[in-house]
Amino acid sequence: MRRGQHGWGRGPEKAEQHYLVQPRYLAGGGDLRHVTEFLRAAGWKDRSKTGGPLVFDSPDKGVRLGYDPFVRPGGWTVSGRATVTQEAWHATLSREVPAEIVAGLTDALTRPRPSQAPNVWAPLLHHGWETVRGKHLTARSPDGNAFVRYHQTGPGEAVWWASVRSEQNRVWDAVFTPTTPMHLVQSFAAALASPEAVMRPHGHVPRGTQIRAMAMSVLPSQLRAWQQARIAAARAAAWALNSPSTRRPRTTALPHAAAGRVRARR
């Protein structure tokens, strides 16, 4: 009998039932490790205390990420300290924001800032979201359940706001101060608008008539391989960010400037 067959070692793997869920923004919070293990592999320091909220600091200590499930409403906070070229900024994301969408923001923190001017609306329009210009400039998903809004109440008083609803109930919100680097908001918007399904294990698919879930069998070795591929991507991102040859261009565009680039539809 060969090693690995029944009776030797762990024996054959047993497939586990998972589901591919769409739209991704209604898939529930998911596995926090999708965010935290990527940051850990990218060199972020885990400052969490046993039994307490999660706290991670970037390698240069310029950004802090937290996740607190013990308070209400709880959820994610991401804060950047002020620098010579960047004002302090802050983002809050509800607990039900899918980890894959949170990662749109947090993964971007591990990469060099892009050289091209960011445009928050571009990935939304690319995936068929429709813009509506009213009191505030808004992009709405094709199914009407999600929107991104540049919410301006007065001079110097503006936020980027994303919100998702399901069957008349609010599911989650994400709010970014106007000083948040726009390439981060754009990366978040791209993850939000992506039509790609996200995976959830059996028993972790939210209920709702607007949620589509396709069952599939997954081997534990497949899950490990996907996780390791993501870890490898984090290490590559960290190397690129810290490479002496990496250029980090200064971004001068302001959020309201990008908001004005969109041609609204009525």
Secondary structure, 3 states (H helix, E strand, C coil): CCCCCCCCCCCCCCCEEEEEEECHHHCCCCCCHHHHHHHHHCCCEECCCCCCCEEEECCCCCEEEEEECCCCCCEEEEEECCCCCCCCEEEEECCCCCHHHHHHHHHHCCCCCCCCCCCCHHHHHHCCCEEEECCCEEEECCCCCEEEEEEEEECCEEEEEEEEEECCEEEEEEEECCCCCHHHHHHHHHHHHCCCCEEEECCCCCCCCCCEEEEEEECHHHHHHHHHHHHHHHHHHHHHHHCCCCCCCCCCCCHHHHHCCCCCCC
